[in-house]
């Protein structure tokens, strides 16, 4: 989760991409910031997330790749 400022979003995106890489998963395209709260929710209680679309490559194809 991240706050809406750019620095926290970038940090959260880097964290997500690093962990996806460790799992041999690749992100497709740009990330999206998801903001789930209404405008009256205090900033410290907001839950925002970074979302990416994943490219799934079957294990068999991964082994055959050069």
C-alpha positions in Angstrom: 0.0 0.0 0.0 1.1 3.5 -0.5 0.2 7.1 0.0 -0.8 9.2 -3.0 2.4 11.2 -3.2 4.8 10.3 -6.0 7.7 9.2 -3.9 5.7 6.7 -2.0 4.0 5.4 -5.2 7.4 5.0 -6.8 8.8 3.2 -3.8 5.8 0.9 -3.7 6.1 0.2 -7.4 9.8 -0.7 -7.0 9.0 -3.0 -4.1 6.3 -4.8 -6.1 8.4 -5.2 -9.3 11.3 -6.5 -7.2 9.2 -9.2 -5.6 7.6 -10.1 -8.9 11.1 -10.6 -10.3 12.0 -12.9 -7.5 9.0 -15.0 -8.4 10.0 -15.1 -12.1 7.0 -13.0 -13.0 7.0 -10.0 -15.4 4.8 -6.9 -15.4 3.1 -5.9 -18.6 2.6 -2.2 -19.3 2.3 0.6 -16.7 1.3 0.3 -13.1 -1.9 1.8 -11.8 -2.6 3.5 -8.5 -5.8 2.2 -6.9 -7.4 4.5 -4.4 -10.2 2.8 -2.5 -11.4 5.4 0.0 -13.9 8.2 -0.1 -12.6 11.8 0.2 -13.5 12.1 3.9 -11.2 9.3 5.0 -8.2 10.8 6.9 -4.9 10.4 5.0 -3.4 8.1 7.6 -6.3 5.7 7.3 -6.4 5.4 3.5 -5.6 2.2 1.7 -4.0 2.7 -1.7 -2.4 0.0 -3.8 -0.2 -0.3 -6.9 -1.5 -2.7 -9.5 0.3 -4.2 -12.5 -0.9 -6.7 -15.2 1.3 -9.9 -15.2 2.7 -11.8 -18.1 2.3 -15.5 -17.4 4.8 -17.8 -19.2 4.2 -21.5 -18.9 7.1 -23.3 -17.1 7.7 -25.5 -20.1 8.3 -22.4 -22.3 10.6 -20.8 -19.7 12.9 -23.8 -19.7 13.0 -23.9 -23.5 13.9 -20.2 -23.9 17.5 -19.4 -24.8 
